[in-house]
Amino acid sequence: MTVALGYTKQAGYELWRVFAEQGLRRFDRTHGAEKSIREMGFVKYHGDIAKFLPEIENLNMNARVTGIARRKVIEDKIPEDALRRHSF
């Protein structure tokens, strides 16, 4: 059976709940990574590297930023004098 515009009608998709669950299952992983990257932008360095780095790393587990991009995210958030003190 087809509906408007020639798309095939599939059983269960007329219910919004079923449609929403299918969409979340399919796209949640990519949107979760985007959300984590956005949240990494809000993390602030408050003078304690032992609190800052785990917070960034926890968010990065989902975002999976690696290499130079990961280093840049961290370095941009830490002031120059703190970078010299901790010598990454």
C-alpha positions in Angstrom: 0.0 0.0 0.0 1.3 3.5 -0.8 0.4 6.9 0.5 0.9 10.4 -0.9 4.0 11.0 -2.9 4.5 7.3 -3.7 6.1 6.3 -0.4 5.5 2.8 0.9 3.4 2.7 4.0 4.9 0.5 6.7 2.9 -0.9 9.6 3.4 1.0 12.9 4.7 4.3 11.4 1.4 6.0 11.6 2.0 6.3 15.4 4.3 9.2 16.4 5.7 7.3 19.3 7.0 4.5 17.1 8.4 7.0 14.6 10.1 9.0 17.3 11.7 5.9 18.8 13.0 4.8 15.4 14.5 8.3 14.8 16.2 8.4 18.2 17.7 4.9 17.6 19.0 6.0 14.3 20.4 9.5 15.0 21.1 9.6 18.7 24.7 8.7 18.4 25.6 11.5 16.1 23.6 14.1 18.0 25.1 12.9 21.3 28.5 13.6 19.9 27.5 17.1 18.8 26.0 17.8 22.2 29.2 16.7 23.9 31.4 18.9 21.7 29.1 21.9 22.4 29.3 21.1 26.2 33.1 21.0 25.9 33.0 24.6 24.8 31.3 25.6 28.1 33.8 23.9 30.4 35.9 26.5 32.2 39.4 26.2 33.7 39.3 27.5 37.3 42.9 26.9 38.3 42.6 23.2 39.1 43.9 21.0 36.4 42.9 17.8 38.3 39.2 18.9 38.0 39.4 20.4 34.5 41.0 17.5 32.6 38.6 14.7 33.8 35.6 16.9 32.9 36.9 17.5 29.4 37.8 13.8 29.0 34.4 12.6 30.2 32.7 14.7 27.5 35.3 13.6 25.0 34.4 10.0 25.4 31.3 10.6 23.5 32.6 13.4 21.2 35.8 11.4 20.3 37.9 14.5 19.4 41.5 13.3 18.8 44.9 14.6 17.9 45.6 18.2 17.3 41.9 19.2 17.6 41.8 17.7 21.1 45.0 19.4 22.1 43.7 22.7 20.8 40.4 22.4 22.7 42.4 21.9 25.9 45.1 24.6 25.3 42.5 27.2 24.3 40.8 26.9 27.7 43.9 27.0 29.9 45.7 30.4 30.4 49.4 30.6 29.2 50.9 30.7 32.7 49.1 27.6 33.7 50.2 25.8 30.5 53.8 26.6 31.4 53.4 25.4 34.9 51.9 22.0 33.9 54.0 21.6 30.7 51.7 19.4 28.7 
